[in-house]
């Protein structure tokens, strides 16, 4: 949530810094040199700002939608994890009873507790399948969009750093700074939420170990084993089915951007000589 608010703050500052560029002799918000605008210079600037605000709002909203869906998947995995850990205490209980602290305390209170736990675990399996379906839908909808986003972001970050090295106008430097931060924060959010989905899906294995499964019969233990076997394969959100969205990928994107920047900077230095 903090990173999402930070992203929105950076986008707002990016738009603001763009809007004051013409008044600080830093050119239009978006460079336009096809012909001399003359008296249409400032009206055209207003048009550009309105277009930038609209584009920023739409793009950031789409980013928030994707991240919210990833967050929902991660949260559902966490809920399922707690259900598995407390299966002996919560089996056969309603949500209201659990919230009120009414839980199972042992076989002496319910001789058919293992049967109840088995039924409860069946519902956990159904919950798991539904989460996997949702995560699969999110993956199918956004995977190729993420691939294009990552590819464009790497090139844009590299180019922004290069322009930053050559610029001496304070307003343009401010604009480039916010633009680079927005790009870095945007892909960081995708990778962070993708990493959370992957990690929380793998946490289900630990949840089975933490559930006091050894106090139940073999029937319950087999159900636990099935859940653990499925949890061995993590649920991931990918970029174009090629790269997993996690923090390792984020670090790789930053390294790739810096490599391209170093190459451009070296080629520019050679041309200057």
Order of alpha helices (4+ residues) and beta strands (2+ residues): alpha-alpha-alpha-alpha-alpha-alpha-alpha-beta-beta-alpha
